[in-house]
Amino acid sequence: MTELGGFNDCVARVDLTDGAVDYESIPEEDAKKYIGARGLGAKYVFDNGPEVDPESEENILTFMTGPLTGSRAVMSGRIAVVTKSPLTGTVTDSHHGGWSGARLKWAGLDGLVFEGAADEPVYAVVEDGEVELRDASHVWGMTTHEARETLEEEVEGEYGKNLSYMGIGPAGEEGVKYACIINEDDRASGRGGTGCVMGSKNLKAVMVKSKTDMLDPANPEAFADGTGQAMSAVQGSDVTAPNEGGLSVYGTNVLMNLTEEIDALPTRNGKYTSTRAEREDDPEDPNIEAENVSGEYVRENILVDEPTCHSCPVACKKEVEVETTVDGEDINVRMESLEYEPAFTFGPNSMNDDVEKLAVMIDRCNKMGIDAIETGNMMAMAMEMDEKGYVEDTIDWGDADQMIGLIERIGRREDDFADALAEGAAGAAERLDAHDTRLDVKNQTIPAYDPRGMKGMAIGYATSNRGACHLRGYTPAAEVLGIPEEVDPIEAEGKGELLTVFQDLHAVSDSFDICKFSAFAEGIEEYTKQYNGMTGRDLTEEELNEAGERIYTLERYYNNLNGFDGEDDSLPSRFLEGAEDAVPGSGAAEGELVDLDFLKDEYYDVRGWEDGVVPEAKLDELGIEVGPGTGVGGAASADD
């Protein structure tokens, strides 16, 4: 058991096959080595063993909080969902904000581990430290919003007051490989197919009911000092300052115009590095402007509210309301919120700048329970397949009405084309013989930063432990925003070390679990003070950084055991030097391509890995145990 502050020392292990619920303590050594949330979730997945089918009963699905979750620490409203991904075959963790993480902690649990699979649909209710399974047959097939409204009445709680909802929609039920889990209404554990795993277990939703019952820090004075310093940093940042910083005023979509300006915004399925470059090269319709779907445009034209998460003064969520016409039908949509990433995938990457219909697309994804980043990128891929003749008369560039209709078809796997797209980029390319249209790493498509114009993201996508991802190591903080210092986004040298710093730092914050946006203002000093104050430990900044490295390395080693090595640390060929179908960047990224071999060599050297594989000496150095009791036979197996 752990006696560290910030823990209830209770994880509910729910066997969905027989309905049994066991309540377990958290081993003290694991709590110290892996911190919480993402780190502990990865340890549970690691101990479960690598050789499991992600959609089988043998896979586990964990909902984990960290020692700062639900506390007075700034931005501490996060929860991590950790599992083996059906999309990538890697370990994946996907986080969401709002209030469900805090309520799970207040309800007396640090986490939930679901194993097995129910014979019939069920949902879980968490209250007063206990988990109860109830029949969900009547809500199976419902959208996330419909199910939430129905279950709220049954649980007799008040959504947004003492009740949180985490559930799947039709996409999770139908096994869409990038189905997500929607928290409350519109916050998602979006990436990696966590909703697909949830659906494979016949688990429709998790309802958490609790009063506000924060855990006391082990060292109140030290914790108050740490949280005070963190709050001052947040208030003093040009990015996070409440009602003043760019993130607070415009939300995550503040990045749209900034990324467009430096020509690092993938456009037309990544053929161009900005909408401006596309217009200059191909002035024929359709032409679009990134400005029309930017945070500035949203604030001026469709913003209606600015909700926030537990203990967050930044309020980056920008709730919007639109009225538009889709296929001749007038519709009204109010949704939270129009984020940068889906605004990019359904916007510039798909050649659409109709912000009203873009809001409808994101709302439709949330209702279907499907990752809006992946879905938007699949639209762009489909449009290029149509353009090149791999499919006939399927979807045209920028056709918003077609896009809206295709979302539901994918979510329900309604026809052969939608069924192929539901498999992700690699699966769709294989079925439709369209490999030159896919922009993914390990079958997860790239986010809203072009690797030709941002070399930190180039190596970041390639080496992410969960497929192409900007959030494993958010180098745009330095490459776009100049945090903690300004670096040249085009320059390749030094990006391996820069990425490693961010990857380890984010592994720490994800395990606390606090918002990544805290890193726009806070650093390892603020993190260490808050962690020590809450838990009662006395770690140095170097020791906390090492914990982040340990977590990242454990995830990498798990992937190694699943057969991944340096060859899988790849990028789409159109971005690579020497590739036959390479398309050089334009504008500020004029002529740029990615020398991936250089970036990987530098990165592996910093990490101490051998061609993408964690050597036994590095496992020993970090105290990562393998063998009996871990589900892993031995360190040497990764090198076989």
Order of alpha helices (4+ residues) and beta strands (2+ residues): beta-beta-alpha-alpha-beta-beta-beta-alpha-beta-beta-beta-alpha-beta-alpha-beta-beta-alpha-beta-alpha-alpha-alpha-alpha-alpha-beta-beta-beta-alpha-alpha-alpha-alpha-alpha-alpha-beta-beta-alpha-alpha-alpha-alpha-alpha-alpha-alpha
